[in-house]
């Protein structure tokens, strides 16, 4: 063991390990920089605490869209293993929007949005918290509805219960996802294992960042007929 520790290869590997590992202080600094870099958030006061790669976000923002943007900013930072979201949405005026006004605004937005099958969706608003239910054919439609709601003034939170119903029985869905990962400039596909069971996809393996993990998950959701994605990908430096 002593002889191995003195070899150049061992010292090179050890030095590489030390230089690639990020401390909690380094992660905290990078997350704060990423928050300041985001044009939506640069004027917000967000607290960032990090413990063993787990990032806790705290503070107040005036829109739900900004709350989601803080999560996405933290996810883009290498070394982040998980996120605890403690940010509170506090509109500029608590009485600025009633639940009825928020509901009408969402309905109107959905009607003008060509990607959202609004006839198949149900909307519930309670004290600023929106719940969406219904069925869509594609996951991008589910995501479009969520993005639209997040941009509505007065929304304090969102529960998205919209489900994706299968439209095809994709026999080659595994190959489609694997090929999509290989084309990606973000994901290292050789480190990700794809398994399919009917319309359900399970992802496993290791990536270097939360951003890479989200990109792999998005590639899986892009396959036709997918109704469920189980993301077992772990993040490691």
Number of C-alpha atoms within 10 A of each C-alpha: 5 6 7 10 11 10 10 10 11 13 13 10 10 12 11 11 12 9 8 10 13 17 14 18 14 13 24 25 15 19 26 19 15 20 24 17 12 14 10 13 19 14 11 15 13 18 14 17 18 21 15 14 22 17 24 19 22 18 16 18 22 18 21 24 22 19 25 15 16 24 19 18 20 28 23 18 20 22 27 28 20 17 17 13 15 13 20 17 20 16 19 12 9 10 8 10 16 16 17 14 14 23 21 13 14 23 17 12 18 20 13 10 13 11 15 22 17 22 11 11 18 14 15 16 19 15 14 22 16 22 18 20 16 18 21 21 18 22 23 16 19 24 15 16 23 19 13 15 26 22 15 17 20 26 28 22 22 17 12 17 14 21 17 19 17 18 14 11 12 15 12 10 23 19 14 17 24 19 13 18 23 14 13 14 10 14 22 17 20 11 11 19 15 18 16 17 11 15 20 16 22 18 20 15 16 20 21 18 20 24 21 22 25 18 16 25 20 17 18 27 20 15 21 19 21 25 20 19 16 13 17 14 21 16 20 15 14
